[in-house]
Structures are given as C-alpha cells and as structure tokens.
Amino acid sequence: MTRFLAFIGLLAAVALPALPAHAAAPDGTLSLRTASVKAGDPIELSYSTPRPHAKNWIGLYTDPGNGPVDQKYVGPSLKWVYITSGSGTATLPTDGLEPGDYITYALAKDGYEWLAQPAKLKIVSSEPLHFVTREFTLRNARAKSPYTASVKGTVRGEATFRKVNGPAWVRVGGDGSVTGTPPASASAKTATFTVEARNDAGESDTATVSVPVRPPGGPLVPELKTMSWNLWHGGSQVKGGREKQLKFLLDRDVDVVGMQETSSTSAKELAEALGWDYYQAGADLGIISRYPIVSRGPLPSESGLAGINAKIRLDDRHEVAIWNVHLGYTPYGPYDACFGQWSVERLMAREAESKRTRQIQEIMSAMSGDLAAADRTPVLLTGDFNAPSHLDWTPATKKCGYDSVPWPTSVAPEQDGMKDSYRVAHPDPVAAPGITWSPVYPTFTGGYGHDGHTGEPEPQDRIDFIHYKGDLRVKSSDAVVEGTPAPIPNHKDNAWTSDHAAVLTTFAVR
C-alpha cells in the first residue's frame, strides 16, 4: 500500500541516442562546478539556453537509470529544480542519495525535451569507510566445485580488499571478489574468514564472512529464505535507507526477495551491491536473488499484468518459479469495512472497483502453466496485495464486527492450490495476526472516502504475502521489521526503511 501515486516507467540504459524527429536540437549548455560531490553537499550547476521559460527545469537521475534518454519520460527524477532564466546557476540537494554515479538533464517546459547535453557526476560517501554489518554470510558453495561471490558492495565507500585469515581455499581479490574451490574435506562445514577493506586515505574496517559448503551430489540450497518487501519509494523516506536495507538483508541472511516500490533502480542497486542477480522491472517491481535468475517474464507494460515472474536456479537439479505482484491500492477494503461498516456484498463490489479482483484473476491465469508444473518446480507468489486475507477475517477474529469476508485476492491463490506460508506457520489469526500494514501509521490520516474518521486508529492488517505451491515445507514465517519504528512524521531516523513490515518465510527445499 502506498500513500502516493506510483510513477510507472521502464528502466533504460543511459546513452545519448539520436534525437527524435520532432525534438529541437539541445542548443544550450549544462555544466557542473565539480564532477564529484560528497553526500549531503549540494550539487552546483551552471546553465544557459536560448529558449528560457518559467517551467524549464533540471532533473537528477541515477546513471545508468531512469532518465529521459530519448527525451521522453521513463521514470521520476530523484531531485529537481526550475531554471527560469536564459542563463544562471542552480543547486540540487543530495540528502538521502546513495554514493554512486548520477546524471543531470536540463529539460524544457515541465517536459523531457533536452535543452542541453546531460552532465554526469559522482556522489561520494561523506562517512568513514565501513562495512554495513560486521558479520554476514554469502551464497552457498559446493565442495569440489568452483565458487564465486563478492563483498564489494557491503562496504560504504571506495576500497580495496584482502583476506586477513581463513581457509586456504578462499581467495579475496582486491576488487572484493571471493573465489576458490572448496576441497572435499570442507563438505557440510562453514568456511569463516576475515576480510579487510582499506581506502586511499588509510581508513580500514574488517568483517567476518561465512560461506556454507554443501557436499557434492546433494542440494546446494536445502533452505530457501524468501521475502516480500515493499521498499516505500526505494527506502528514500528514511535517512541512510540504502545502507539500512543492505544491513537488514545481510543480517537476516535472505536468499530471494520480491520487491515493490523500487523507484526504478532499487532492485538493481541492491542486487549489485550484494553481488546477486536481479530483475528490475520498471519503476515499481523487482526481484533479487542470491542464486542465478535464468529466465525473466515480460514487463508489466508488455503483459498488462500487475506483476512479474522469473525462474531461479538453485543448482543443476532444482529451480523455483517466483511471481511478484503489487495490486491496486484504492479503494482499500479495511477502510470500507471498519469505517463504513458496509455489507460484504458492497465490499466485494469495491474490491472489483479497485481492480484487485481482476488483477489477481489475471495473475492466477498467467501462472497456470507454472502451477501445473509445481510438483517439479515449486512456485512462489510474493507481493503487496493491498488487501487482507480471508484467513484473517473469521468468526474468531471478528475484525470490525464481521464474521467473515472472502477477500478475493487471498481466495484466488487458495483455489488454485497455493498455500499462505504465514498461515501455515501460524494457523491461529488471533494468536498471530502477522500485521504488515502499518508499522508507522498508527492512526488514519484521511482520504479514501473516509475523511470523517481522520485521527482514528488505523485498521492494522496483513496485506503482504508469500503464497507457495510445490515440494516446499514451511520452517518459519514472520512479519519482520528492524528495531521499533517511530510513527509518521518522526520516522526519518528509523532503522526500518519501509511503511510495511516485510514477510520472511524460510522453506525447506525437498
């Protein structure tokens, strides 16, 4: 669920293509005072254009990322400022931005026509060199087989790396690569070693890194930790969001994540930092995986679906299919139920109005082939469904006075043979409500046709899910946050970067 409209766009590589036939040549100039800026310091630019306008503007984007590479909208800018004169200077803040490569565009009249050639810059960390967490685990290795992973993105700042101690088979390259071939004697053990990162300024830090080693012939991934996570505009609503996200994923030792609200780049950036594979699908959805993604389904703009799908190869004999969805957020059923006290029939009509009913039906239809093959390749369905589960609205819970409500978005997966992993682990919705919406909205802030209830307690509910079908066994499942999130508007320093709790399910792969 989001409090804002999502901007939907396709991820595009930043290049300088030929101009569209209708576009004027970019006859102005755009330059940076310096090509490198410390995080937190402003970006200072100079510009000129023979076509001044009150709505000309400069936008900042990741490079490569979601900028208007063909002079058309692709995704939202990270920061922007109007430039109303024919020439002058402008500044853009860097608050909340991650170190990395960025690009600025001078654009015409609240649109995306270039006024000048883009200017690239780098934002560098203003903090001392450090690992985001002091102990973490990399992907599993197999004895007698070559291994590769990376620790490069687990450090904030540019650094070179070396192994301080650990098993002889483990090699750590200066670029943070971890390679080697575990011997047969390492089977069923965990290789633990210390890595040092050091920069040109003489700053250094160390971390303890582990690699579980599986025996030859057996499954490489006997347990699969799967997460569904709405990032809340990529984690940008909290200070230091990207570092906190990385720390959380490493500390929880997650393998696969279905993400929503990725702000066009977060799946790609998180995966690259972790040395993982990814599917960044436009501005909203993404999948990241510790293990290789071997196929990717169509983008939502191509399929018309409110979701994406991929296949992940765990080893040479085991794959898992994953579908990740973000269903429509308005109207929102619990508001209609708890504030409106409407009939179940009217609630179902509103679910159809939200398009969630149609969206889940289309998703389940698209999944039919994978579901039919689930005995060979297990299937996961992750997502922010923006609707509760019929398993939670029961005579025992008596939510908002209702005996039961057959919320379509949870009924449909069940009818197609999928199981709700959280309810498999916690069958009693009274003892374990599993709330995911919302750790930072304790009170209703208005809107959605129920302004008269502004300030009342927010209907807390479970709207994020991991459903599954196939030869998987749920070992545990939890709604998880980091720390104790402070509510809006005091959320900026939270350790938790989202307005949803995430769902984390550990499966035994049989």
Secondary structure, DSSP 8 states (H G I E B T S, - for coil): --SS----------------TTS----SEEEES-SEEETTS-EEEEEE-SS--TT-EEEEEESSSSS-TTSS--S--SEEEE--SSEEEEEE--TT--SEEEEEEEESTTS--BSS--EEEEEE--S--EES-SEEE---EETTS-EEEE-GGGEES--EEEEEE--TT-EE-TTSEEEE---GGGTTEEEEEEEEEE-TTS-EEEEEEEEEEE-TTS-S-SEEEEEEEE-TGGGTTSTTHHHHHHHHHHHHT--EEEEE--TTTHHHHHHHHHT-EEEEETTTEEEEESS-EEEE---HHHH--SEEEEEEEEETTEEEEEEEEE---SS-HHHHHHTT---HHHHHHHHHHTTHHHHHHHHHHHTHHHHHTTTTS-EEEEEE-SS--TTTSSTTT-GGG-S----HHHHHHHHTT-EEHHHHH---TTT-----B-SS--B----TT-GGGTTSB---B--EEEEEESSEEEEEEEEE-SS----TTS-TT-S---SS-EEEEEEEE-
